[in-house]
Amino acid sequence: MMDTTFKLDLKTLIMIVTFATGLAGVYYSFQSRLDATEYKVESVKTENVLIQKRLDNMDKRINRLKKNKTKSPAGR
């Protein structure tokens, strides 16, 4: 039979745990930043829609004013 015992000394175990903890910290930090960025993007999208609606309304008003101006008599 083959001996399949695997020994880890304390230094190696501490190094592995430290590395894994560091990776977990980096993961959760990036995840938090990603969530915050996604929230900001959604906020900008909403603001963009509102601005577009206002611009559309302004375009309609300008077009109505232009039509009214062309319909009015030349003497005014």
Beta strands, then each sheet from edge to edge (+ up, - down):
end
